Amino acid sequence: MNPVAIWLLLIVFGYLMGSISFGIIVSKSVAKIDIRSVGSGNTGMTNVWRVLGMGPGAIVFVGDLVKGLLPAVIGLWFGGESLSGLVGVATMLGHTFPIFFGFRGGKGVATGVGICLVLQPFAVLTAAIAFAVTILMGKMVSLASLSGSVAALLYCIITRQSIYIICTLAAIVSIIFLRHIPNIKRIINGTEARISKK
């Protein structure tokens, strides 16, 4: 098959994989509700956890992570870091704007983690540390997600990773920030939800 055709097929595959919304599937299976109609309206792990509990939230997190990881692995195998990055960004776009669910999706954090695990695992470790420190200090999942994504990108820049990895991480971080604009406004206004001590 023509290499260009393979690249295009894998990019489309990444978008379609991203469009599988585990938050919606799990919420409808467990509680017969559309998670977008309750809580924060987000399809990600945090909203599912708050509304339905730890178990469903964990399932959504793992599902969203794997759907980011799998296309990135396939892209890496067929075309190296450049194709893996393109497929990964397509997966992020599918997650945030899923064709199967009216283009109303999640914020891309767990899916971004899955992609980053393939391209640069140590960046994920850096992000996890930043996430944990921010959670302990600020008690806000959204702020921790934002700080973790920035930490991953900075790690890749500081350690001089390939231009493909840096550009992919920059795109992922941009998507995460764009999807968190309402949260950022609430953080600035001091009205963003905090996690309880429990």
Secondary structure as GFF3:
##gff-version 3
##sequence-region A 1 198
A	DSSP	alpha_helix	3	18	.	.	.	ID=ss1
A	DSSP	alpha_helix	22	31	.	.	.	ID=ss2
A	DSSP	three_ten_helix	35	37	.	.	.	ID=ss3
A	DSSP	alpha_helix	45	52	.	.	.	ID=ss4
A	DSSP	alpha_helix	54	96	.	.	.	ID=ss5
A	DSSP	three_ten_helix	99	101	.	.	.	ID=ss6
A	DSSP	alpha_helix	109	119	.	.	.	ID=ss7
A	DSSP	alpha_helix	121	138	.	.	.	ID=ss8
A	DSSP	alpha_helix	141	158	.	.	.	ID=ss9
A	DSSP	alpha_helix	163	179	.	.	.	ID=ss10
A	DSSP	alpha_helix	181	189	.	.	.	ID=ss11
###
